[in-house]
């Protein structure tokens, strides 16, 4: 498995459980127990998901007495957003072609209405 940051982040985000954990952490810190509540899996399995997210730099854990809260680290998500942004010209060009085609079709409909 590749260890470059973008690959680690994308691999971590490939799993829906990990995406759900990140969505929960976007609302604030949570313990492993709290993060595991919505899932039908053991706390060990939740911890394994958290380790993948930690390795990707998406989650950080701290210690407060007996409580070990997890929190979102959004930096790697910005890196993905920046990478995806590089494809915007491709998408924009496709939308521009679609828009031109739709205008062409609308023009034909208008021409057909005039001939009737």
Backbone bond lengths (Angstrom), bond angles and torsions (degrees), N, CA, C in turn:
res aa  C-N    CA-C-N  psi(-1)  N-CA   C-N-CA  omega(-1)  CA-C   N-CA-C  phi
1 X - - - 1.448 - - 1.524 109.05 -
2 X 1.327 115.94 138.86 1.448 121.50 -179.10 1.532 110.80 -69.26
3 X 1.315 115.51 147.89 1.458 118.87 -178.12 1.524 112.72 -112.85
4 X 1.351 117.73 8.80 1.462 117.19 176.28 1.531 108.37 -69.10
5 X 1.324 117.50 148.56 1.471 120.48 -172.59 1.529 114.50 -56.45
6 X 1.322 117.43 -41.47 1.461 119.43 -178.70 1.528 111.01 -64.03
7 X 1.326 117.30 -42.25 1.466 120.64 178.81 1.520 111.68 -64.88
8 X 1.327 117.16 -41.24 1.466 120.36 178.09 1.529 110.96 -61.93
9 X 1.325 115.93 -42.38 1.465 120.03 -179.08 1.525 111.02 -66.85
10 X 1.322 116.58 -46.44 1.465 119.54 179.91 1.527 111.35 -63.42
11 X 1.327 117.50 -39.38 1.466 120.83 177.95 1.529 109.97 -63.92
12 X 1.326 117.17 -41.17 1.470 120.36 179.15 1.524 111.04 -64.42
13 X 1.318 116.85 -37.80 1.467 120.93 -178.59 1.528 113.16 -78.14
14 X 1.313 117.20 -9.82 1.468 120.42 -177.95 1.523 112.65 -68.10
15 X 1.315 117.73 -19.89 1.458 121.22 -177.12 1.527 110.90 -97.96
16 X 1.342 118.18 127.83 1.463 120.62 -178.26 1.530 113.88 -62.93
17 X 1.319 117.28 -31.08 1.470 119.37 177.68 1.520 110.19 -64.83
18 X 1.325 116.43 -43.02 1.460 119.63 179.70 1.521 111.25 -66.86
19 X 1.324 116.89 -36.92 1.477 118.96 176.18 1.517 110.51 -64.15
20 X 1.331 117.09 -38.81 1.473 120.69 178.07 1.530 110.74 -65.70
21 X 1.318 116.91 -38.69 1.470 120.54 177.60 1.525 109.31 -62.54
22 X 1.324 117.35 -44.01 1.464 119.97 178.64 1.522 111.57 -63.39
23 X 1.325 116.50 -39.71 1.468 119.97 178.28 1.524 110.08 -61.42
24 X 1.318 116.97 -40.60 1.468 120.32 177.71 1.515 110.78 -65.56
25 X 1.327 117.83 -42.60 1.457 121.20 -179.44 1.532 112.55 -69.03
26 X 1.314 116.84 -21.81 1.471 119.87 175.84 1.528 110.59 -64.35
27 X 1.326 116.84 -21.36 1.476 121.30 178.22 1.522 111.76 -87.92
28 X 1.327 117.82 -10.43 1.453 120.94 179.27 1.515 112.51 141.57
29 X 1.324 115.61 171.41 1.463 121.61 -178.80 1.523 111.52 -60.02
30 X 1.329 114.76 152.73 1.468 120.43 178.73 1.522 108.95 -154.92
31 X 1.316 115.24 154.20 1.463 120.85 175.84 1.525 109.00 -84.50
32 X 1.322 116.36 167.67 1.461 121.47 176.83 1.526 109.43 -59.16
33 X 1.324 116.97 -41.34 1.468 121.16 179.55 1.521 110.43 -60.83
34 X 1.321 116.96 -45.79 1.470 120.16 179.22 1.517 111.11 -64.59
35 X 1.315 116.66 -39.75 1.469 119.79 179.92 1.522 111.87 -66.91
36 X 1.326 117.17 -30.00 1.455 120.98 -178.33 1.510 115.03 -82.67
37 X 1.340 117.45 -14.96 1.470 120.47 -175.08 1.530 114.93 -52.98
38 X 1.330 120.08 -44.12 1.471 117.99 -176.68 1.530 115.22 -75.25
39 X 1.320 117.23 -7.07 1.464 120.73 -172.97 1.523 111.91 -109.10
40 X 1.314 115.21 146.75 1.462 121.49 175.65 1.526 108.06 -90.68
41 X 1.335 115.04 68.55 1.461 120.23 179.12 1.522 109.10 -150.31
42 X 1.291 115.69 164.05 1.462 121.06 -179.43 1.529 110.26 -74.42
43 X 1.326 115.11 162.22 1.463 119.39 175.70 1.529 110.69 -66.14
44 X 1.318 116.75 -27.71 1.460 120.44 175.41 1.522 110.38 -63.09
45 X 1.321 116.50 -42.32 1.467 120.74 178.28 1.526 110.57 -65.29
46 X 1.332 117.06 -41.00 1.464 120.65 177.42 1.523 109.43 -61.82
47 X 1.323 117.03 -42.71 1.464 121.25 178.82 1.529 111.41 -61.47
48 X 1.323 117.28 -37.36 1.461 120.19 177.51 1.526 110.74 -64.17
49 X 1.331 116.67 -41.64 1.464 120.29 176.12 1.531 110.23 -61.83
50 X 1.320 116.52 -41.54 1.466 120.52 179.51 1.527 111.40 -64.11
51 X 1.313 117.43 -35.68 1.469 120.44 178.59 1.528 110.77 -64.22
52 X 1.330 116.76 -39.38 1.465 120.65 177.00 1.535 109.08 -63.69
53 X 1.324 116.60 -44.32 1.462 120.61 179.38 1.526 111.32 -65.25
54 X 1.319 117.35 -38.05 1.471 121.28 176.89 1.528 110.98 -64.70
55 X 1.329 116.51 -44.40 1.469 121.25 -179.97 1.532 110.78 -60.27
56 X 1.324 116.36 -33.12 1.467 121.26 177.94 1.526 112.18 -82.05
57 X 1.316 117.26 -5.42 1.458 120.79 179.79 1.513 114.20 80.26
58 X 1.328 117.00 15.36 1.461 121.57 -177.71 1.523 113.79 -90.34
59 X 1.325 117.09 -19.18 1.461 121.87 -177.58 1.523 108.38 -134.62
60 X 1.320 114.91 141.55 1.462 121.30 173.56 1.519 107.86 -124.85
61 X 1.326 115.63 145.60 1.463 120.98 176.70 1.519 108.48 -116.81
62 X 1.318 114.87 144.40 1.461 119.91 174.88 1.518 107.87 -128.13
63 X 1.315 116.10 179.39 1.453 119.56 -178.79 1.517 108.35 -129.40
64 X 1.317 114.67 131.16 1.457 121.80 175.79 1.524 106.33 -136.23
65 X 1.331 116.22 95.28 1.469 122.33 -175.06 1.529 108.53 56.96
66 X 1.332 117.99 -120.66 1.465 121.98 179.92 1.525 112.35 -84.03
67 X 1.310 116.98 -13.36 1.469 121.19 -174.79 1.518 110.04 -92.50
68 X 1.330 117.17 131.64 1.464 122.28 177.42 1.516 108.71 -117.87
69 X 1.321 117.35 82.28 1.461 119.42 -176.85 1.533 112.58 -69.90
70 X 1.304 114.64 147.39 1.462 122.26 174.82 1.520 107.18 -106.70
71 X 1.322 115.83 145.17 1.465 118.68 177.76 1.532 109.39 -139.89
72 X 1.301 114.90 154.46 1.464 122.32 -179.59 1.519 110.24 -73.52
73 X 1.309 115.98 137.58 1.459 123.55 170.76 1.530 105.00 -116.71
74 X 1.316 118.28 105.16 1.465 121.39 -169.67 1.524 114.32 -87.33
75 X 1.311 119.17 -4.69 1.464 121.09 -177.94 1.521 114.38 -51.72
76 X 1.333 118.87 -48.75 1.463 119.16 179.46 1.538 113.52 -62.34
77 X 1.320 117.30 -27.40 1.470 119.48 177.21 1.530 110.37 -67.71
78 X 1.315 117.10 -35.08 1.474 121.46 176.63 1.519 109.72 -64.89
79 X 1.328 116.78 -39.26 1.465 120.31 178.03 1.526 111.10 -61.81
80 X 1.330 116.80 -39.31 1.466 120.17 177.42 1.528 109.94 -67.25
81 X 1.324 116.75 -43.64 1.468 120.32 179.10 1.534 110.54 -59.19
82 X 1.324 116.81 -42.22 1.468 120.53 178.67 1.528 110.82 -64.53
83 X 1.328 117.09 -40.48 1.461 120.92 179.86 1.530 110.62 -65.21
84 X 1.316 116.64 -44.79 1.461 120.85 -179.50 1.528 110.83 -66.03
85 X 1.317 115.91 -34.39 1.470 120.60 -179.94 1.527 111.66 -56.72
86 X 1.323 117.08 -29.16 1.462 120.81 178.21 1.520 113.16 -62.21
87 X 1.308 117.18 -17.65 1.464 121.28 179.53 1.528 112.74 -93.62
88 X 1.322 116.99 -0.92 1.470 120.48 -179.04 1.533 112.61 -55.92
89 X 1.337 120.51 -43.79 1.471 118.75 178.74 1.528 112.85 -56.56
90 X 1.319 117.60 -36.80 1.464 121.44 177.91 1.518 110.35 -63.01
91 X 1.355 116.93 -48.17 1.463 120.46 -179.79 1.520 110.60 -65.07
92 X 1.334 116.87 -44.85 1.460 120.56 -178.51 1.524 111.15 -60.20
93 X 1.330 116.65 -41.49 1.462 119.93 178.69 1.528 110.82 -62.50
94 X 1.320 116.88 -40.71 1.475 120.08 177.72 1.515 111.67 -64.50
95 X 1.324 116.98 -42.32 1.470 120.35 178.32 1.530 110.76 -66.57
96 X 1.326 117.14 -37.09 1.464 120.24 178.15 1.529 110.52 -63.74
97 X 1.344 116.78 -41.47 1.473 120.01 178.04 1.523 110.63 -64.78
98 X 1.339 116.78 -41.51 1.458 120.32 178.48 1.523 110.57 -63.70
99 X 1.315 116.94 -42.26 1.459 121.26 179.46 1.533 110.70 -62.48
100 X 1.329 116.98 -43.07 1.465 120.78 178.53 1.533 110.51 -63.28
101 X 1.317 116.33 -40.81 1.466 120.45 178.75 1.527 111.20 -64.59
102 X 1.333 116.99 -42.71 1.468 120.19 178.53 1.519 111.15 -64.11
103 X 1.326 116.68 -39.69 1.477 119.24 176.89 1.519 110.52 -63.50
104 X 1.325 115.72 -38.69 1.464 120.52 178.21 1.532 109.72 -62.52
105 X 1.325 117.37 -44.56 1.461 120.94 178.70 1.525 110.98 -63.94
106 X 1.305 117.57 -41.33 1.463 121.24 179.11 1.521 110.62 -64.33
107 X 1.320 115.72 -36.52 1.464 119.74 177.25 1.516 111.35 -65.24
108 X 1.320 117.61 -38.95 1.469 121.18 177.53 1.516 110.38 -65.54
109 X 1.338 117.66 -40.71 1.465 121.28 178.26 1.520 110.08 -61.53
110 X 1.314 117.56 -40.65 1.457 122.17 179.64 1.518 109.72 -66.31
111 X 1.351 117.21 -42.57 1.458 121.07 177.80 1.522 111.11 -63.48
112 X 1.336 118.25 -40.00 1.454 122.33 179.19 1.522 110.62 -64.76
113 X 1.321 117.97 -38.19 1.463 121.64 179.85 1.520 110.73 -65.40
114 X 1.320 118.94 -34.63 1.473 122.66 -178.47 1.517 111.41 -72.13
115 X 1.333 118.09 -30.06 1.460 120.35 -176.58 1.508 112.45 -81.88
116 X 1.333 117.71 -11.05 1.462 119.04 -177.16 1.496 111.79 -91.61
